[in-house]
Amino acid sequence: MISKFLSKLKSILFKSAVTSETPLKKEKKGAKSAKTKTKTKTKTKTKAVNSKKNIETLTTLPGVGAKSAKALYEAGFKTTKAVIAADEKDLLAVSGVGINLVKKLKKLK
């Protein structure tokens, strides 16, 4: 008698648990994919904004215009400190940076 009662109770509990969990899992997956798409777009926008700000910051150096600032940024010099601390050979390797600009930057040390 007790065993029949327990088996019916188990079947009722497990059936209701399975049916209630399945829709929740599907909703969570849908919510995660929407969040992931939003985060990816936000990260891309943030990176673009940060790169523009860094390039604008590089233009504050004497003799560095928009084109040379972009070239320096793309070469890996993300901050003004990195440009000032860089070796002359490394700076000359960047296209758009000449010897006169390197001399101006080395005076800042």
Secondary structure per residue as TSV (DSSP state, phi and psi in degrees):
chain	resnum	aa	ss	phi	psi
A	1	M	-	360.0	-48.2
A	2	I	H	-66.0	-39.1
A	3	S	H	-64.1	-38.1
A	4	K	H	-64.7	-42.3
A	5	F	H	-61.6	-45.7
A	6	L	H	-65.0	-40.0
A	7	S	H	-65.8	-40.0
A	8	K	H	-65.5	-39.7
A	9	L	H	-64.1	-43.7
A	10	K	H	-61.6	-44.8
A	11	S	H	-63.8	-38.9
A	12	I	H	-67.2	-45.6
A	13	L	H	-65.0	-46.0
A	14	F	H	-70.4	-35.2
A	15	K	H	-66.3	-44.3
A	16	S	H	-70.0	-34.9
A	17	A	H	-67.3	-41.0
A	18	V	H	-67.7	-43.8
A	19	T	H	-69.4	-33.4
A	20	S	H	-79.2	-27.9
A	21	E	H	-77.5	-36.6
A	22	T	H	-59.5	-48.6
A	23	P	H	-64.9	-34.4
A	24	L	H	-64.5	-42.1
A	25	K	H	-62.9	-40.4
A	26	K	H	-65.6	-39.3
A	27	E	H	-66.4	-40.1
A	28	K	H	-63.6	-41.6
A	29	K	H	-62.3	-42.2
A	30	G	H	-63.9	-40.1
A	31	A	H	-67.4	-38.4
A	32	K	H	-65.5	-42.7
A	33	S	H	-65.5	-36.0
A	34	A	H	-67.4	-40.5
A	35	K	H	-66.0	-40.6
A	36	T	H	-62.3	-43.3
A	37	K	H	-62.1	-41.3
A	38	T	H	-65.3	-43.5
A	39	K	H	-63.8	-40.5
A	40	T	H	-62.7	-44.6
A	41	K	H	-63.7	-40.3
A	42	T	H	-65.5	-42.1
A	43	K	H	-63.4	-41.6
A	44	T	H	-63.5	-43.9
A	45	K	H	-64.4	-40.9
A	46	T	H	-63.6	-42.8
A	47	K	H	-63.1	-41.0
A	48	A	H	-65.1	-41.6
A	49	V	H	-66.0	-43.9
A	50	N	H	-63.5	-40.5
A	51	S	H	-66.0	-39.2
A	52	K	H	-64.2	-41.2
A	53	K	H	-65.2	-41.4
A	54	N	H	-65.5	-39.9
A	55	I	H	-65.1	-41.9
A	56	E	H	-62.9	-36.8
A	57	T	H	-65.5	-38.6
A	58	L	H	-65.3	-26.7
A	59	T	T	-71.7	-9.9
A	60	T	T	-75.6	-14.9
A	61	L	S	-71.2	143.6
A	62	P	T	-65.4	130.5
A	63	G	T	85.9	-3.0
A	64	V	-	-100.8	117.0
A	65	G	-	-98.4	-169.3
A	66	A	H	-64.6	-42.8
A	67	K	H	-67.8	-45.7
A	68	S	H	-69.2	-32.4
A	69	A	H	-65.0	-41.9
A	70	K	H	-65.6	-40.6
A	71	A	H	-64.8	-41.5
A	72	L	H	-64.2	-41.8
A	73	Y	H	-63.0	-44.6
A	74	E	H	-68.9	-24.3
A	75	A	T	-81.3	-6.9
A	76	G	T	111.7	-1.2
A	77	F	-	-91.0	95.2
A	78	K	-	-87.3	-22.5
A	79	T	S	-127.4	164.4
A	80	T	H	-66.8	-34.4
A	81	K	H	-63.1	-38.0
A	82	A	H	-66.1	-37.6
A	83	V	H	-68.6	-45.0
A	84	I	H	-65.7	-38.0
A	85	A	H	-81.4	-9.9
A	86	A	S	-70.1	154.2
A	87	D	-	-74.2	150.5
A	88	E	H	-60.3	-38.9
A	89	K	H	-64.2	-38.7
A	90	D	H	-66.0	-39.0
A	91	L	H	-69.8	-39.2
A	92	L	H	-68.5	-21.9
A	93	A	T	-72.1	-18.2
A	94	V	S	-78.9	129.4
A	95	S	T	-68.7	136.8
A	96	G	T	94.2	-2.7
A	97	V	-	-112.8	121.7
A	98	G	-	-108.8	-179.7
A	99	I	H	-64.7	-36.8
A	100	N	H	-64.4	-41.1
A	101	L	H	-64.9	-41.1
A	102	V	H	-63.1	-40.0
A	103	K	H	-62.5	-42.3
A	104	K	H	-62.9	-40.5
A	105	L	H	-70.8	-33.7
A	106	K	H	-73.4	-22.2
A	107	K	T	-67.5	-21.7
A	108	L	T	-75.4	-17.4
A	109	K	-	-63.8	360.0
